[in-house]
Amino acid sequence: MTDTTTAPAPAAGSAGEPSASDAASLHSPVIAWFDEHARDLPWRRPDAGAWGVMVSEFMLQQTPVSRVLPVYEQWLARWPRPADLAAEPAGEAVRAWGRLGYPRRALRLHGAAQAIAERHGGDVPSDHAQLLALPGIGEYTAAAVASFAYGQRHAVLDTNVRRVFARASTGIQYPPTATTAAERKLARALLPADEATAARWAAASMELGALVCTARGEECGRCPIAAQCAWRLAGKPAHQGAARRGQTYAGTDRQVRGKLLAVLRASHDPVPQSALDSVWHEPVQRARALDGLVADGLVEPLDGGLYRLPG
């Protein structure tokens, strides 16, 4: 479902809300920069299709492009259509997910593939509402697939886009931890009226945040809208809180879960408890991590103290 409603232009000078002319002045330089500097990524190529876009969006959540690329290529070679994945056990999706992290995404993608096969004849729907109704698909992913795969006009708000908008339009260094109603309103105000231009703007503003207006160190000398950036013009006032730090991994339950899953991925047969016990020395944390995997549906316990990936 294409959103063809043009957001009313906010009054010029409203905090965080650009006028229509201010918004339009951002579009051309950012899109021109994207045309010249966009990375050649497989999910951006015409032959990727909507399924390739959807797979990439699941994989790229909280995971850098460099880690996603090899897994993405292997995934699409094995499961070129949603029905191909849907026909396999969920455990195979978890196995193929490898070390991308946050493996529940694999289960959600498998569930979405099953729903696409059952409800939509095996084709990823273009209708935004139907995308949003798929299991595992939230507000961001539905908008991203509709925009990037089908060229529709939607506000696509990932962390990179939110940071660009916070700096360029609102004049703050970092966006809030969770997406706010004010950010959604701003994103709608910044959308070009033309559908094709809006889809290009969504991809371009995301790439700008990924490559130039980054969290770790903005490169204003490379930015096509540096002269208009509200944060830069204000002297780059420091954020009231520190920049969000990456999550610690070593020694956490996440690390233990990863080690347990690695054992299960490596075997196509059920694994005994003793094989799992050997990968982590601390029994209480190990048991907690294994219980969490079972509760999340990533591991199935069997009789006799055996475990396997979900069937």
Rosetta blueprint (number, residue, H / E / L):
1 M L
2 T L
3 D L
4 T L
5 T L
6 T L
7 A L
8 P L
9 A L
10 P L
11 A L
12 A L
13 G L
14 S L
15 A L
16 G L
17 E L
18 P L
19 S L
20 A H
21 S H
22 D H
23 A H
24 A H
25 S H
26 L H
27 H H
28 S H
29 P H
30 V H
31 I H
32 A H
33 W H
34 F H
35 D H
36 E H
37 H H
38 A L
39 R L
40 D L
41 L L
42 P H
43 W H
44 R H
45 R L
46 P H
47 D H
48 A H
49 G H
50 A H
51 W H
52 G H
53 V H
54 M H
55 V H
56 S H
57 E H
58 F H
59 M H
60 L H
61 Q L
62 Q L
63 T L
64 P L
65 V H
66 S H
67 R H
68 V H
69 L H
70 P H
71 V H
72 Y H
73 E H
74 Q H
75 W H
76 L H
77 A H
78 R H
79 W L
80 P L
81 R L
82 P H
83 A H
84 D H
85 L H
86 A H
87 A L
88 E L
89 P L
90 A H
91 G H
92 E H
93 A H
94 V H
95 R H
96 A H
97 W H
98 G L
99 R L
100 L L
101 G L
102 Y L
103 P L
104 R H
105 R H
106 A H
107 L H
108 R H
109 L H
110 H H
111 G H
112 A H
113 A H
114 Q H
115 A H
116 I H
117 A H
118 E H
119 R H
120 H L
121 G L
122 G L
123 D L
124 V L
125 P L
126 S L
127 D L
128 H H
129 A H
130 Q H
131 L H
132 L H
133 A L
134 L L
135 P L
136 G L
137 I L
138 G L
139 E H
140 Y H
141 T H
142 A H
143 A H
144 A H
145 V H
146 A H
147 S H
148 F H
149 A H
150 Y H
151 G L
152 Q L
153 R L
154 H L
155 A L
156 V L
157 L L
158 D L
159 T H
160 N H
161 V H
162 R H
163 R H
164 V H
165 F H
166 A H
167 R H
168 A H
169 S H
170 T H
171 G L
172 I L
173 Q L
174 Y L
175 P L
176 P L
177 T L
178 A L
179 T L
180 T L
181 A H
182 A H
183 E H
184 R H
185 K H
186 L H
187 A H
188 R H
189 A H
190 L H
191 L L
192 P L
193 A L
194 D L
195 E H
196 A H
197 T H
198 A H
199 A H
200 R H
201 W H
202 A H
203 A H
204 A H
205 S H
206 M H
207 E H
208 L H
209 G H
210 A H
211 L H
212 V L
213 C L
214 T L
215 A L
216 R L
217 G L
218 E L
219 E L
220 C H
221 G H
222 R H
223 C L
224 P L
225 I L
226 A H
227 A H
228 Q H
229 C L
230 A H
231 W H
232 R H
233 L H
234 A L
235 G L
236 K L
237 P L
238 A L
239 H L
240 Q L
241 G L
242 A L
243 A L
244 R L
245 R L
246 G L
247 Q L
248 T L
249 Y L
250 A L
251 G L
252 T L
253 D H
254 R H
255 Q H
256 V H
257 R H
258 G H
259 K H
260 L H
261 L H
262 A H
263 V H
264 L H
265 R H
266 A L
267 S L
268 H L
269 D L
270 P L
271 V E
272 P E
273 Q H
274 S H
275 A H
276 L H
277 D H
278 S L
279 V L
280 W L
281 H L
282 E L
283 P H
284 V H
285 Q H
286 R H
287 A H
288 R H
289 A H
290 L H
291 D H
292 G H
293 L H
294 V H
295 A H
296 D L
297 G L
298 L L
299 V L
300 E E
301 P E
302 L E
303 D L
304 G L
305 G L
306 L E
307 Y E
308 R E
309 L L
310 P L
311 G L
